[in-house]
Amino acid sequence: MRYISTRGHDAGQRFCDILLEGLAPDGGLYLPASYPQVDDATLTRWRRLPYAELAFEILSLYVDDIPADDLRAICRRTYTREVFGTDAIVPLRPLVDKTGSSGGDAAPLYLEALSNGPTLAFKDMAMQLLGNLFEYELKRRGETLNILGATSGDTGSAAEYAMRGKRGVSVFMTSPRGRMSPFQQAQMFSLMDDNIHNIAIDGVFDDCQDLVKAVSGDLAFKRKYRIGTVNSINWARLVAQVVYYFAGYFQATTANAQQVRFTVPSGNFGNVCAGHVARMMGLPIDLLVVATNENDVLDEFFRTGRYRVRSSADTHETSSPSMDISKASNFERFVFDLVGRDAARLGDLFGAQLARQGFFDLGADAVFTQAASRFGFASGRSTHADRLATIRSTFEDCGEMVDTHTADGIKVARAHLHATHPMIVLETALPIKFAATIVEALGRQPVRPPQFEGIELRPRRVTDLAADLPAIKAFIVAHCEPVAA
Ligand SMILES: *Cc1c(COP(=O)(O)O)cnc(C)c1O
C-alpha cells in the first residue's frame, strides 16, 4: 500500500515510513492511495474472528512492510483481555428503557464500549497499538524517539500508558497546571516509569501547544533530540480505530445484508473519520452521525456546508472537554474524499481559503449535497443542559451511567434512530474521568474501577515549569533517551 498526501505529495511512502511522521512535507495528511475493498465472503469470514485477529486482517490491508507474523504478534499482544478487560475487547450493550424499548418503534440502540483500556477513554484503542508499533519499528531501525505532546486530558494519559516501559521511546507530556480533572492528573502523575516525563506548565492548554510547536519548529533541535509526536492525525491511529467499526457491526447484525448507523462524539474528527474509512472499504453503514458539544464546528459544516474554524477566545470550555476544539484536525481527510480526491481543490480550501479568511463554504456545491446522499453523514449538537438531562435519563430509565461525551452521542443519536437499522453509539470514556458533572447530574459519585482505587493518594512524578521555551528545551536535553548504540 502506497500513501499519498491530501495536498498531492506522493513519494511512494509505505506504512512504516509514515508511522513516525506527522504531517506530510506539503502540510497535508497522509491517506492510502486507495481504500482496500472488503467483499461479502470476507465479511462473513471476519464475523467469527476474535478482535486481535480481526485487527490483524484489517491492518494487513494497509501494512505491507511488516512481516505478517510480526504484525499478527503485535496485534495479539495489544488486544488482550488483560489490557481491555473483556474477551470481546469492545462489547456492545443495548440501551433499553424499563419498557424494553430503545425509543419508539426503532431498531435497538447500542453502546459500544471503547473505554475499558488502561486510561478509560477510547484513545487507548489506537494508542496501545501505536506503542507496540513504535517499539517494533524503532528497534528495527536502531533508532530512538522522544515524543513531545500537549494534553488537556485523554490524549496525554493514553500516550503515556501506551509508551510506558517501552524501549527506545520516551514521552514528554505538557499539560496546563491544575486544569485537568483530579482523576486525570492522578492517572498521569502517578506513573513512575523512567521514560515518562510529566511537565505541568504554568498556563493554559494553548500555552502548552505553543511550546510544543516552538520546539518542533526548531528543526535543528528536533533532529538532534529526535522529537516526534503521537497526535490524532497519525494514520496508524486512524487505521487502528477502523477495526472497532467492523467489530461493532458484527455484534449488532447477523447477516451482511443488514445496515447499521453509528453516532460518534466528535472533536478532531479522528474517530468518525475511521468510520468513514470503514464504510469506504465496504462495511454496510447507512449513516455516520457526528455529535458535537457547544463547540459545533463540525455540526455547522454538516448542516450548512460552511467550515469555519474558531479562535481560542471563541472556543467554549465545556463539561465534555475532550471535544473542545477550535478546528477539526482530521477533517481534511474526509474533505479530500468529498472533493473527489482533487488535491489542488483541497489545497485551495485548506491552504488558501482557510488561511486567508478562516472559513470555506461548500454549501452551494454539488459535492456538499452528496455528503448526505453519497457519503451518508448527519450531525447534531449537545449542550451542558442536554448532557445533564441525558446522563440522568440514561441512568434512571436504562440503568446505565455514561460519561459526558457519550451522553452527547446518545442525545444526538436519538434524533437519528431508524426503524430497522440498529444505532451504535461509541462510548468514548467512562464516567469516573469526569466525576464532577456526574455528581451534578445524578447527585452521586460515578463507579470507580478497582485498579483506580485511591489513585489520587499515590506519589506523583511531575515537574512544574514556566511557559518558557528555553526551560522546556533544557528539560528535554537533560532527560531524553540517549542515541541507541
Ligand atoms: C478525544 C475524545 C473525543 C473526540 O475524538 P476525536 O477523534 O477528536 O473526534 C471524544 N470523547 C473523548 C472522551 C475523547 O477523549
The ligand as a MOL file (V3000), in Angstrom:
LIG
                    3D

  0  0  0     0  0            999 V3000
M  V30 BEGIN CTAB
M  V30 COUNTS 15 15 0 0 0
M  V30 BEGIN ATOM
M  V30 1 C -10.6270 12.5150 22.0760 0
M  V30 2 C -12.0120 12.3070 22.5610 0
M  V30 3 C -13.1380 12.5870 21.7620 0
M  V30 4 C -13.0290 13.1900 20.3780 0
M  V30 5 O -12.4720 12.2980 19.4390 0
M  V30 6 P -11.9640 12.8420 18.0230 0
M  V30 7 O -11.2520 11.7020 17.4220 0
M  V30 8 O -11.0520 14.0040 18.3220 0
M  V30 9 O -13.1580 13.2690 17.2510 0
M  V30 10 C -14.3940 12.3100 22.2800 0
M  V30 11 N -14.5490 11.8140 23.5150 0
M  V30 12 C -13.4930 11.5460 24.3200 0
M  V30 13 C -13.7470 11.0190 25.6950 0
M  V30 14 C -12.1900 11.7720 23.8840 0
M  V30 15 O -11.1510 11.5110 24.6870 0
M  V30 END ATOM
M  V30 BEGIN BOND
M  V30 1 1 1 2
M  V30 2 1 2 3
M  V30 3 2 2 14
M  V30 4 1 3 4
M  V30 5 2 3 10
M  V30 6 1 4 5
M  V30 7 1 5 6
M  V30 8 2 6 7
M  V30 9 1 6 8
M  V30 10 1 6 9
M  V30 11 1 10 11
M  V30 12 2 11 12
M  V30 13 1 12 13
M  V30 14 1 12 14
M  V30 15 1 14 15
M  V30 END BOND
M  V30 END CTAB
M  END
